[in-house]
Amino acid sequence: MKDLKLQLIQRGAPSVYACEGGKTKKFLFSYIPERDAIVLNKKHKSYEHYKDLLLIYLQFNDSQKKEFLPMPRSMGMTFFDSINKVLRMRKKVLRT
């Protein structure tokens, strides 16, 4: 984990970091439970776009997320579905 060279983008729950992504440019993000951190890959071709969208999305309440989700889904985007899985996993862990 030390060699990831994380750069803090936003503090919070979860925190959002950027990293260089190692040798691969393909993965967009990962989640590090120990840090409660979503880590975006700066080498991904759409990094800036997804970073901006993620920071906005994390501010939405549940009803805003529900209203927002049909639009990216209609475009074939699964990013927010994956983010929602992370957020649900976090809630379960925090409850225990």
N, CA, C and O atoms as a MOPAC input file, in Angstrom:
PM7 MOZYME 1SCF
protein

 N      0.82000 1    -1.19000 1     0.00000 1
 C      0.00000 1     0.00000 1     0.00000 1
 C      0.86400 1     1.25400 1     0.00000 1
 O      0.44300 1     2.28900 1    -0.51700 1
 N      2.05800 1     1.18300 1     0.56600 1
 C      2.94400 1     2.34100 1     0.62200 1
 C      3.34400 1     2.82200 1    -0.76500 1
 O      3.51000 1     4.02100 1    -0.98800 1
 N      3.49900 1     1.88700 1    -1.69600 1
 C      3.99000 1     2.24800 1    -3.01600 1
 C      2.91400 1     2.80200 1    -3.94500 1
 O      3.20600 1     3.10700 1    -5.10200 1
 N      1.67800 1     2.94000 1    -3.46700 1
 C      0.61800 1     3.48100 1    -4.31000 1
 C      0.76800 1     4.98100 1    -4.55700 1
 O      0.28000 1     5.48600 1    -5.56900 1
 N      1.42600 1     5.69400 1    -3.66600 1
 C      1.59600 1     7.14300 1    -3.79600 1
 C      0.24700 1     7.82400 1    -3.97800 1
 O     -0.02000 1     8.44700 1    -5.00500 1
 N     -0.59400 1     7.69300 1    -2.96300 1
 C     -1.93000 1     8.26200 1    -3.01200 1
 C     -1.89200 1     9.77200 1    -2.86100 1
 O     -1.12800 1    10.31800 1    -2.06500 1
 N     -2.72600 1    10.42900 1    -3.63700 1
 C     -2.86600 1    11.87900 1    -3.57400 1
 C     -4.30100 1    12.17100 1    -3.14400 1
 O     -5.24300 1    11.80200 1    -3.84600 1
 N     -4.47600 1    12.82300 1    -2.00600 1
 C     -5.80500 1    13.12100 1    -1.48300 1
 C     -6.52100 1    14.11600 1    -2.38800 1
 O     -5.98200 1    15.17100 1    -2.72500 1
 N     -7.74400 1    13.76200 1    -2.77300 1
 C     -8.58900 1    14.65400 1    -3.56400 1
 C     -9.64800 1    15.27900 1    -2.66000 1
 O     -9.90900 1    16.48100 1    -2.71700 1
 N    -10.25500 1    14.42500 1    -1.82000 1
 C    -11.31700 1    14.90600 1    -0.92900 1
 C    -11.35100 1    14.07800 1     0.34100 1
 O    -11.39600 1    12.84900 1     0.29700 1
 N    -11.32900 1    14.76800 1     1.47600 1
 C    -11.51900 1    14.09300 1     2.76400 1
 C    -12.99100 1    13.81200 1     2.94300 1
 O    -13.84200 1    14.51200 1     2.39300 1
 N    -13.28200 1    12.80000 1     3.70200 1
 C    -14.67400 1    12.50700 1     3.99500 1
 C    -14.86400 1    11.03600 1     4.22400 1
 O    -13.91800 1    10.28300 1     4.45700 1
 N    -16.09700 1    10.65700 1     4.15100 1
 C    -16.44800 1     9.25600 1     4.32700 1
 C    -17.28800 1     8.83000 1     3.13300 1
 O    -18.48900 1     9.09700 1     3.11700 1
 N    -16.71800 1     8.19300 1     2.15800 1
 C    -15.32300 1     7.79200 1     2.03200 1
 C    -14.45100 1     8.94300 1     1.52700 1
 O    -14.94000 1     9.89200 1     0.91400 1
 N    -13.17100 1     8.83500 1     1.79600 1
 C    -12.21000 1     9.77200 1     1.21100 1
 C    -11.98500 1     9.37700 1    -0.24300 1
 O    -12.19900 1     8.22700 1    -0.62700 1
 N    -11.55400 1    10.33300 1    -1.03400 1
 C    -11.27100 1    10.06600 1    -2.44400 1
 C     -9.80800 1    10.42300 1    -2.70000 1
 O     -9.35100 1    11.51800 1    -2.37300 1
 N     -9.09000 1     9.47200 1    -3.29300 1
 C     -7.68000 1     9.64400 1    -3.61500 1
 C     -7.46200 1     9.39000 1    -5.10000 1
 O     -8.30100 1     8.79400 1    -5.77500 1
 N     -6.33000 1     9.85000 1    -5.58800 1
 C     -5.86400 1     9.51300 1    -6.92800 1
 C     -4.54300 1     8.77900 1    -6.77900 1
 O     -3.79900 1     9.00600 1    -5.82500 1
 N     -4.25800 1     7.89900 1    -7.72700 1
 C     -2.95600 1     7.23500 1    -7.77000 1
 C     -2.55500 1     7.07600 1    -9.22200 1
 O     -3.37000 1     7.25600 1   -10.12700 1
 N     -1.30200 1     6.74100 1    -9.43700 1
 C     -0.78900 1     6.59600 1   -10.79800 1
 C     -1.19600 1     5.28400 1   -11.45400 1
 O     -1.03400 1     5.13600 1   -12.66500 1
 N     -1.71100 1     4.34100 1   -10.70300 1
 C     -2.24200 1     3.12800 1   -11.29600 1
 C     -1.24000 1     2.07200 1   -11.69600 1
 O     -1.61500 1     1.09700 1   -12.34800 1
 N      0.00000 1     2.22400 1   -11.33800 1
 C      0.99000 1     1.20900 1   -11.68100 1
 C      1.17300 1     1.08900 1   -13.18000 1
 O      1.22700 1     2.09400 1   -13.88900 1
 N      1.26900 1    -0.13800 1   -13.66100 1
 C      1.52400 1    -0.37300 1   -15.07800 1
 C      0.25100 1    -0.35400 1   -15.91500 1
 O      0.32100 1    -0.23200 1   -17.13800 1
 N     -0.89800 1    -0.47100 1   -15.28000 1
 C     -2.13800 1    -0.56600 1   -16.04100 1
 C     -2.88600 1     0.75700 1   -16.07900 1
 O     -2.93500 1     1.49100 1   -15.09200 1
 N     -3.45800 1     1.04200 1   -17.22200 1
 C     -4.28500 1     2.23900 1   -17.38200 1
 C     -5.75700 1     1.85400 1   -17.42900 1
 O     -6.62700 1     2.72300 1   -17.49400 1
 N     -6.03600 1     0.55900 1   -17.39600 1
 C     -7.39400 1     0.09600 1   -17.63200 1
 C     -8.32900 1     0.27600 1   -16.44600 1
 O     -9.47800 1     0.67500 1   -16.63200 1
 N     -7.86500 1    -0.00900 1   -15.22100 1
 C     -8.80500 1     0.08500 1   -14.11400 1
 C     -9.09700 1     1.54600 1   -13.81900 1
 O     -8.20600 1     2.39400 1   -13.87300 1
 N    -10.35100 1     1.83100 1   -13.50700 1
 C    -10.76100 1     3.20200 1   -13.23500 1
 C    -10.64400 1     3.54000 1   -11.76200 1
 O    -10.15400 1     4.60900 1   -11.39800 1
 N    -11.10000 1     2.62000 1   -10.91000 1
 C    -11.02400 1     2.89800 1    -9.48000 1
 C    -10.93900 1     1.60200 1    -8.70300 1
 O    -11.21400 1     0.51800 1    -9.21800 1
 N    -10.54900 1     1.74500 1    -7.44600 1
 C    -10.59400 1     0.62900 1    -6.50900 1
 C    -10.98500 1     1.20200 1    -5.15600 1
 O    -11.01000 1     2.41700 1    -4.96100 1
 N    -11.28700 1     0.31100 1    -4.23300 1
 C    -11.68300 1     0.72000 1    -2.89200 1
 C    -10.72500 1     0.08300 1    -1.89700 1
 O    -10.44500 1    -1.11200 1    -1.97900 1
 N    -10.22800 1     0.87200 1    -0.96500 1
 C     -9.33600 1     0.36800 1     0.07700 1
 C    -10.08600 1     0.46500 1     1.40100 1
 O    -10.15100 1     1.54000 1     1.99700 1
 N    -10.65500 1    -0.65100 1     1.86800 1
 C    -11.46400 1    -0.61500 1     3.09600 1
 C    -10.70200 1    -0.11900 1     4.32000 1
 O    -11.26700 1     0.58300 1     5.15800 1
 N     -9.42400 1    -0.47700 1     4.42900 1
 C     -8.63200 1    -0.07800 1     5.59200 1
 C     -8.53800 1     1.43800 1     5.73200 1
 O     -8.39900 1     1.95900 1     6.83900 1
 N     -8.61400 1     2.12700 1     4.62900 1
 C     -8.54900 1     3.59800 1     4.63300 1
 C     -9.90900 1     4.22500 1     4.37600 1
 O    -10.04600 1     5.44800 1     4.40800 1
 N    -10.92100 1     3.39300 1     4.11900 1
 C    -12.23600 1     3.87400 1     3.69600 1
 C    -12.04400 1     4.87100 1     2.55500 1
 O    -12.49800 1     6.01400 1     2.61700 1
 N    -11.35900 1     4.40400 1     1.51700 1
 C    -10.96000 1     5.29500 1     0.43300 1
 C    -11.29900 1     4.72700 1    -0.93500 1
 O    -11.03000 1     3.56200 1    -1.23100 1
 N    -11.88900 1     5.57000 1    -1.75300 1
 C    -12.05700 1     5.27600 1    -3.16900 1
 C    -10.83500 1     5.87200 1    -3.85900 1
 O    -10.52200 1     7.04900 1    -3.68300 1
 N    -10.14800 1     5.04900 1    -4.64500 1
 C     -8.90900 1     5.48100 1    -5.29600 1
 C     -9.11100 1     5.45300 1    -6.80600 1
 O     -9.37800 1     4.40100 1    -7.38700 1
 N     -8.98200 1     6.60800 1    -7.42800 1
 C     -9.11900 1     6.73400 1    -8.87700 1
 C     -7.74800 1     6.64000 1    -9.54300 1
 O     -6.75400 1     7.13900 1    -9.01700 1
 N     -7.71100 1     6.00300 1   -10.69400 1
 C     -6.48200 1     5.82400 1   -11.46100 1
 C     -6.25000 1     7.04500 1   -12.35600 1
 O     -7.00700 1     7.27400 1   -13.29900 1
 N     -5.21800 1     7.82100 1   -12.06900 1
 C     -4.92000 1     9.02500 1   -12.84600 1
 C     -4.52000 1     8.71500 1   -14.28800 1
 O     -4.60300 1     9.58400 1   -15.15600 1
 N     -4.08800 1     7.48400 1   -14.54600 1
 C     -3.67600 1     7.12200 1   -15.90300 1
 C     -4.85600 1     6.70700 1   -16.78700 1
 O     -4.69400 1     6.55100 1   -17.99700 1
 N     -6.02800 1     6.53000 1   -16.19700 1
 C     -7.20700 1     6.15900 1   -16.99000 1
 C     -7.55800 1     7.31300 1   -17.92800 1
 O     -7.48400 1     8.47800 1   -17.53800 1
 N     -7.93100 1     6.99300 1   -19.14000 1
 C     -8.18100 1     8.03400 1   -20.15000 1
 C     -9.30000 1     8.99700 1   -19.76400 1
 O     -9.30500 1    10.13900 1   -20.22300 1
 N    -10.23900 1     8.56600 1   -18.93800 1
 C    -11.36400 1     9.42500 1   -18.54700 1
 C    -11.28800 1     9.85000 1   -17.08700 1
 O    -12.30900 1    10.16400 1   -16.47600 1
 N    -10.08900 1     9.86100 1   -16.53100 1
 C     -9.89900 1    10.16900 1   -15.11700 1
 C    -10.56800 1    11.47600 1   -14.69900 1
 O    -11.35500 1    11.48600 1   -13.75300 1
 N    -10.27200 1    12.56700 1   -15.38000 1
 C    -10.80100 1    13.88300 1   -14.98600 1
 C    -12.32500 1    13.89000 1   -15.00400 1
 O    -12.95500 1    14.42300 1   -14.09100 1
 N    -12.90600 1    13.31300 1   -16.01900 1
 C    -14.36700 1    13.24300 1   -16.16400 1
 C    -14.98700 1    12.49700 1   -14.98300 1
 O    -15.91000 1    12.99800 1   -14.34200 1
 N    -14.47900 1    11.30600 1   -14.70000 1
 C    -15.03700 1    10.50100 1   -13.61200 1
 C    -14.74900 1    11.11100 1   -12.24400 1
 O    -15.57200 1    10.99800 1   -11.33500 1
 N    -13.61000 1    11.74600 1   -12.08500 1
 C    -13.29500 1    12.39900 1   -10.81300 1
 C    -14.33300 1    13.47600 1   -10.51600 1
 O    -14.87400 1    13.53100 1    -9.41100 1
 N    -14.60800 1    14.32400 1   -11.48700 1
 C    -15.58700 1    15.39300 1   -11.29700 1
 C    -16.97200 1    14.83100 1   -10.99200 1
 O    -17.65600 1    15.30800 1   -10.08600 1
 N    -17.37900 1    13.82100 1   -11.74800 1
 C    -18.69400 1    13.21200 1   -11.52200 1
 C    -18.78300 1    12.54500 1   -10.15300 1
 O    -19.80200 1    12.66000 1    -9.47100 1
 N    -17.72900 1    11.85400 1    -9.75000 1
 C    -17.73600 1    11.17200 1    -8.45700 1
 C    -17.86600 1    12.16700 1    -7.30800 1
 O    -18.63500 1    11.93700 1    -6.37400 1
 N    -17.12900 1    13.25700 1    -7.36700 1
 C    -17.18000 1    14.24400 1    -6.29000 1
 C    -18.57400 1    14.84700 1    -6.15200 1
 O    -19.02300 1    15.12600 1    -5.04000 1
 N    -19.25100 1    15.04700 1    -7.26300 1
 C    -20.63400 1    15.53600 1    -7.21900 1
 C    -21.55300 1    14.44600 1    -6.68900 1
 O    -22.38500 1    14.70000 1    -5.81800 1
 N    -21.40600 1    13.23100 1    -7.21400 1
 C    -22.28600 1    12.11800 1    -6.85000 1
 C    -22.23000 1    11.81500 1    -5.35200 1
 O    -23.25800 1    11.51200 1    -4.74700 1
 N    -21.06400 1    11.89300 1    -4.76100 1
 C    -20.92800 1    11.59600 1    -3.33300 1
 C    -21.64300 1    12.61800 1    -2.45300 1
 O    -21.88800 1    12.35100 1    -1.27600 1
 N    -21.97700 1    13.76900 1    -2.99600 1
 C    -22.71800 1    14.78100 1    -2.24900 1
 C    -24.22700 1    14.56200 1    -2.31800 1
 O    -24.97100 1    15.13700 1    -1.52400 1
 N    -24.68400 1    13.74000 1    -3.25500 1
 C    -26.11500 1    13.48600 1    -3.41200 1
 C    -26.66300 1    12.71100 1    -2.22300 1
 O    -25.96700 1    11.88800 1    -1.62900 1
 N    -27.92800 1    12.98600 1    -1.88100 1
 C    -28.62100 1    12.13300 1    -0.91700 1
 C    -29.19800 1    10.94600 1    -1.69200 1
 O    -29.07700 1    10.88900 1    -2.91600 1
 N    -29.82000 1    10.00500 1    -0.99300 1
 C    -30.30700 1     8.77900 1    -1.64000 1
 C    -31.32900 1     9.05400 1    -2.73800 1
 O    -31.28800 1     8.41100 1    -3.78700 1
 N    -32.23800 1     9.99100 1    -2.52100 1
 C    -33.25300 1    10.26400 1    -3.54700 1
 C    -32.63300 1    10.92900 1    -4.77900 1
 O    -33.06900 1    10.67100 1    -5.90100 1
 N    -31.63500 1    11.76900 1    -4.58600 1
 C    -30.94400 1    12.38000 1    -5.72600 1
 C    -30.17600 1    11.32900 1    -6.52200 1
 O    -30.15000 1    11.37700 1    -7.75200 1
 N    -29.55200 1    10.38000 1    -5.82700 1
 C    -28.84000 1     9.30000 1    -6.51600 1
 C    -29.81200 1     8.47300 1    -7.34500 1
 O    -29.52900 1     8.12200 1    -8.49000 1
 N    -30.95800 1     8.16800 1    -6.75400 1
 C    -31.96500 1     7.36100 1    -7.44800 1
 C    -32.46800 1     8.08400 1    -8.70000 1
 O    -32.69700 1     7.45600 1    -9.73400 1
 N    -32.63500 1     9.38200 1    -8.60500 1
 C    -33.08700 1    10.18000 1    -9.74400 1
 C    -32.00100 1    10.28500 1   -10.81900 1
 O    -32.30800 1    10.30900 1   -12.01100 1
 N    -30.75200 1    10.34600 1   -10.40800 1
 C    -29.62200 1    10.51900 1   -11.31900 1
 C    -29.26400 1     9.24500 1   -12.08800 1
 O    -28.91400 1     9.31600 1   -13.26600 1
 N    -29.34600 1     8.08900 1   -11.44100 1
 C    -28.81600 1     6.83700 1   -12.00000 1
 C    -29.35700 1     6.41900 1   -13.36600 1
 O    -28.58400 1     5.87500 1   -14.15500 1
 N    -30.63200 1     6.63400 1   -13.69900 1
 C    -31.09000 1     6.18800 1   -15.02200 1
 C    -30.32200 1     6.81000 1   -16.19700 1
 O    -30.16300 1     6.16600 1   -17.23400 1
 N    -29.85200 1     8.03400 1   -16.04800 1
 C    -29.14200 1     8.69800 1   -17.14900 1
 C    -27.83800 1     7.98500 1   -17.50200 1
 O    -27.65900 1     7.61200 1   -18.66100 1
 N    -26.91000 1     7.77700 1   -16.54700 1
 C    -25.67700 1     7.07000 1   -16.94400 1
 C    -25.94000 1     5.62400 1   -17.36600 1
 O    -25.25500 1     5.09500 1   -18.24200 1
 N    -26.93300 1     4.98700 1   -16.74200 1
 C    -27.25700 1     3.60600 1   -17.14300 1
 C    -27.72400 1     3.55800 1   -18.58700 1
 O    -27.39000 1     2.62500 1   -19.31700 1
 N    -28.49900 1     4.55900 1   -19.01000 1
 C    -28.99300 1     4.58100 1   -20.39100 1
 C    -27.84900 1     4.74700 1   -21.38900 1
 O    -27.99000 1     4.41000 1   -22.56500 1
 N    -26.71500 1     5.26800 1   -20.91500 1
 C    -25.53500 1     5.44000 1   -21.76400 1
 C    -24.56700 1     4.26500 1   -21.63100 1
 O    -23.48400 1     4.28300 1   -22.21600 1
 N    -24.95000 1     3.25300 1   -20.87000 1
 C    -24.10200 1     2.07800 1   -20.70100 1
 C    -23.01700 1     2.23600 1   -19.65400 1
 O    -22.10200 1     1.41500 1   -19.58800 1
 N    -23.10000 1     3.27700 1   -18.83100 1
 C    -22.08900 1     3.50100 1   -17.78800 1
 C    -22.42000 1     2.66100 1   -16.55700 1
 O    -23.53100 1     2.73500 1   -16.03100 1
 N    -21.46900 1     1.87600 1   -16.10500 1
 C    -21.66500 1     1.06000 1   -14.90100 1
 C    -20.87200 1     1.60000 1   -13.71100 1
 O    -20.91700 1     1.02400 1   -12.62400 1
 N    -20.15900 1     2.68800 1   -13.90800 1
 C    -19.31800 1     3.27500 1   -12.86300 1
 C    -20.11200 1     3.53900 1   -11.58800 1
 O    -19.67300 1     3.16300 1   -10.50100 1
 N    -21.26200 1     4.17400 1   -11.70400 1
 C    -22.02500 1     4.53800 1   -10.51000 1
 C    -22.66200 1     3.32400 1    -9.84000 1
 O    -22.85600 1     3.32400 1    -8.62400 1
 N    -22.98900 1     2.29900 1   -10.60900 1
 C    -23.46600 1     1.05200 1   -10.00000 1
 C    -22.35200 1     0.44500 1    -9.14800 1
 O    -22.60500 1    -0.05800 1    -8.05300 1
 N    -21.13500 1     0.49300 1    -9.65000 1
 C    -19.99300 1    -0.02000 1    -8.88000 1
 C    -19.73800 1     0.82700 1    -7.64000 1
 O    -19.45100 1     0.29200 1    -6.56900 1
 N    -19.83900 1     2.13400 1    -7.77900 1
 C    -19.67700 1     3.02400 1    -6.62200 1
 C    -20.75400 1     2.72500 1    -5.58800 1
 O    -20.47100 1     2.70400 1    -4.39000 1
 N    -21.97900 1     2.49600 1    -6.03300 1
 C    -23.06200 1     2.17100 1    -5.09300 1
 C    -22.79800 1     0.86900 1    -4.35300 1
 O    -23.13500 1     0.75200 1    -3.17500 1
 N    -22.20900 1    -0.10000 1    -5.01600 1
 C    -21.84800 1    -1.35200 1    -4.33500 1
 C    -20.83800 1    -1.08100 1    -3.23000 1
 O    -20.93700 1    -1.64300 1    -2.13900 1
 N    -19.87100 1    -0.22300 1    -3.51100 1
 C    -18.88000 1     0.15600 1    -2.49400 1
 C    -19.57200 1     0.86000 1    -1.33100 1
 O    -19.28800 1     0.56600 1    -0.17000 1
 N    -20.47200 1     1.78200 1    -1.63600 1
 C    -21.15900 1     2.53200 1    -0.57900 1
 C    -22.02600 1     1.61500 1     0.28600 1
 O    -22.09100 1     1.79300 1     1.50200 1
 N    -22.69200 1     0.63700 1    -0.33300 1
 C    -23.49700 1    -0.32900 1     0.44200 1
 C    -22.59600 1    -1.19100 1     1.32100 1
 O    -22.92400 1    -1.45900 1     2.47700 1
 N    -21.46900 1    -1.62000 1     0.77800 1
 C    -20.51600 1    -2.42000 1     1.54400 1
 C    -20.01900 1    -1.62800 1     2.75400 1
 O    -19.91000 1    -2.17200 1     3.85300 1
 N    -19.72500 1    -0.36500 1     2.55400 1
 C    -19.27700 1     0.51100 1     3.64800 1
 C    -20.32100 1     0.56800 1     4.75900 1
 O    -19.99000 1     0.44900 1     5.93900 1
 N    -21.59800 1     0.75300 1     4.36900 1
 C    -22.67200 1     0.84400 1     5.37000 1
 C    -22.73700 1    -0.42200 1     6.21200 1
 O    -22.88700 1    -0.35500 1     7.43200 1
 N    -22.62300 1    -1.58000 1     5.55700 1
 C    -22.66400 1    -2.84900 1     6.29100 1
 C    -21.50600 1    -2.95100 1     7.26800 1
 O    -21.69000 1    -3.36100 1     8.41400 1
 N    -20.32400 1    -2.58200 1     6.82300 1
 C    -19.14000 1    -2.65500 1     7.68400 1
 C    -19.27100 1    -1.68600 1     8.85300 1
 O    -18.92500 1    -2.03200 1     9.98300 1
 N    -19.75700 1    -0.50000 1     8.60000 1
 C    -19.88100 1     0.50300 1     9.65300 1
 C    -20.93800 1     0.12600 1    10.68800 1
 O    -20.84600 1     0.53100 1    11.84700 1
 N    -21.93700 1    -0.64500 1    10.27400 1
 C    -22.98600 1    -1.08200 1    11.20900 1
 C    -22.49600 1    -2.15100 1    12.17000 1
 O    -23.04200 1    -2.30100 1    13.26300 1
 N    -21.47000 1    -2.89700 1    11.77300 1
 C    -20.99700 1    -3.99700 1    12.62700 1
 C    -19.97800 1    -3.55300 1    13.63800 1
 O    -19.49100 1    -4.36700 1    14.42300 1

